[in-house]
Amino acid sequence: MYQDKTITCKDCGCEFTFSANEQEFYAEKGFTNEPQRCKPCRDARKGAREGGSRREMFPAICSECGKEARVPFQPSGDRPVYCSECFSRR
């Protein structure tokens, strides 16, 4: 149904592929416009909107598998904390 499309980034002028899978995802989410920027330009724009700061990450031990994890909040110890793998399985 969908076919890969080549699009020119409106910021840097580089060509990038809007894959069939991405098009299907956009359709499922109800997005009607195609992307106008390549991934590096989208990431740069997003970083600029956020003031260029990255989210602070904190070390933790996964309550399920025991591996070291990094989480975007300061663990308080009163609730379980999961690594990304265990969290996505829940």
C-alpha positions, 0 to 999 in steps of 0.5 A: 500500500505504501512505498518509500518516498524521497523528501528534501529537508526544508532546513538543510536541503538533504534528501531523506527517505520517508519509509513505507513503515513511517507512512503507515505509522503516520496514517495510524496516528491520523497525521495528514502532513508528511515530515518536512525535515530530516531526522538530524534537523528534527532532533536539532530543532527539538533540542533548540525548543527545549533550550538545548538541555538534555533530561537529567538521568539518575542511576538505579538498579532494576527491581526485576532483573537487577541490572543497572539502569538510568531513569529520568527521575530520582528513585526514592526507594519506596517504589520499584524501578525498572530498566527499559527492557523490563519496563517495556515488557510490563 
